[in-house]
Amino acid sequence: MDLDDDTVGELALRVADSLADQASLHVELVKAELARDASALAKNVAPLAAAVPLFAIGYVFACVAAALALAPLISTAGGLGVVALANLIAAGVAVKVSLTRLRAKPVVEVTVARELDTSATTLVAALRPSPPAPTASTLTASTPTEVPPAR
């Protein structure tokens, strides 16, 4: 490839094609990484989703049994209230722990965000017009200022 044979327009078209190729490759990379992350998340969540209905049924029976066991001591309504309060406290603690863990490890890896940022920076830099190259007339027209000697 001889650059002297190419016109500026042809070079600009090649640069634009290269940038389009790079952008599409970055989009493909992001898609692949997001698909991998979604697959890993689904594999981790699937067993939990299957166990939730069974756990819920057993939990309801356990709560009713606890409330009925407390009924002779504090009445049926009191037993249900105590069990309900214990459940609300446990649920609050579980939600707090879950939110803390979710904030600690993002679902989408940082590399995806970094790749998107790199792509955007590259595209913006390529689309920004470059300053004009100095010509012989601009180089000779400017004269350096003299610096006074230090005392």
N, C-alpha and C positions, 0 to 999 in steps of 0.2 A: 504494500500500500504506500503510495507516494503522496504525501500531503500537498506537494506543490501542484499536482494535477487537479486537486479538489478546489471547488469554489467555496466561498464562505457560506453560501446557502446550503451546499451539500453537507458541509461540516456541521452546520446548525441542525440540519435534519437528522444526521447521525447521532448527535448529542441528544436530541429530543427522543429519538427511537430508543437510545440506551437508557434514558431516564424512565421512559414508559416501561421498558422491560424490567428495570430495577424495581419500579413501583409495583408492577404486577407480581414479581417474585416475593417482595415483602408482604403483599397481601396473601399470597399462597402460604408463606411461612406463618403468618398470624393465624390463618384458618387452620393449618395443621396443628399448631400449638394449642389453639382453643379446643379443637376436636379431641386432642390428647387429654387436656385438662378435664373436659366434660366427661370423657370416658372413664377417667380415674375417679371422678366424683360420683358418677353413676354406680361404679363397682363398689364404692364405699357405702353408698346410701341404700342400695337395693336390699341387703339383708336387714337393715333397720326398718325399711318400709314393710317388709314381709312380717316382721315380728311385732309391729305396733298393734295390729288388731288383737292378736293373742294376749299380749301384755295388757291391753286395755280391759278386756273381759275379766282376766284374772284379778286385775287391780280393783275393779268395781266390786267383785265378790269379796275381796279382802277388806275393802273399806266398809261394806255392809256388815260383815262379820265383826269388825272392830267396833262399829257403832252399836251393834246389838249386844256385844260384850260389855260395853260401857253403860247400856240402858239401865240395868238394875242399880247402878251407883248414882247416876245423874239424870235419868230419864232418857227416853228415846231421842227426843229433840236435842238434848244436851250432848248425847253421844254422837249424833250426826254433826252437830256444830263443831265439836272437838276434832273429829276426823276431817271435816271440811277445812278447818283452820290449819291443821297439820299439812294437808295437801296443798293449800295455797302457799304456805311457807316453803315447802319442798319444791314446788314449781317455780317460785321466784328465784330460789338458789340455782336451780337447774338452768333457767333462762340466763341468769347472770354469768354462770360458768360458760355456757355455750357462746354467748356474745363475746366474751373475753377471748375464747379460743378462735372464733371466726376473725376477730380483729387482728390476732397475732399472726395468722397465716392467710394471706389473700388467696382467693380461689384461682385467679389468673396470675401466672408467674410474672415476675418483674421483667423477665427477658422480653416478653411480648410488648410491654409498654416501652421498653428501651428501644426495641426494633422500630416501633412506630415513630418514636421521637427521632431516631436517626434518619428514617425515611423522610419525615417531614422537613427536617433540617436540610437534608441533601437537596430535596426538591425546591425548597425556598431559595437556597443559595444558587441553584442552577438557574432559576427563573429571574433572579435579581440581575439587572444589567450591570456589567462590569464597567469600571471607570475607563475613560478613553486613554489609550496609550500615549505617552508623551511623544511629541514630534520634535524635529530638529529646531523648528522655529520657537516652540515653547521652551526648549532647553536653553537656547541662546538668549531669549528675550529676558529671562529672569537673571538678575545679577545678585550674587550673594552679598549680604550686608556685612560690613566690616565690624569686627568685634573689637572694642577698645581694649588696650592692654591692661592687665591687672596691676593695681598699685600695691 
